[in-house]
Amino acid sequence: MPRMIFPNLPVTDLAKSTSFYTGLGFEQNPQYSNDVASAIVISDSIVVMLLQQDFFKGFLADGDTPHLTSDAKEVLNCLSCESREEVDSLVQKAQDSGGTVYHPAEEGTPGMYAASVADPDGHIWELLYMSSEAMGGQEG
């Protein structure tokens, strides 16, 4: 079985956050979703778990709290894209679904085109297309 990743993100409004991610075109897995958690399937190996703030807190060590009330950024999630057009499409979908542009699209390094969006709770997602030239001739 391939290794999987399950980013767990605290959210203040589960319905709003679920709507944001499904608005990007990802599907919610109802088998692992309820009134305090929403499983968003990004791919066969990536499932984002949106967790109501109090439920998320239950997974933390005593005294730790969810990092939702600060402008400080703890992690930048990066999601690969198939093309520059997919980057631009996901940025537009993010804005249409209640997110914001965190960093506008640009080609910072030749062959690497990226933008970053923030979900309604400020979690940052970098959307990255790497051309075969940028990957040393490998197809991505």
Beta strands, then each sheet from edge to edge (+ up, - down):
strand 1: 8-11
strand 2: 27-29
strand 3: 37-43
strand 4: 46-52
strand 5: 76-80
strand 6: 100-109
strand 7: 112-118
strand 8: 124-130
sheet 1: 1+ 4+ 3- 2+
sheet 2: 5+ 8+ 7- 6+
end
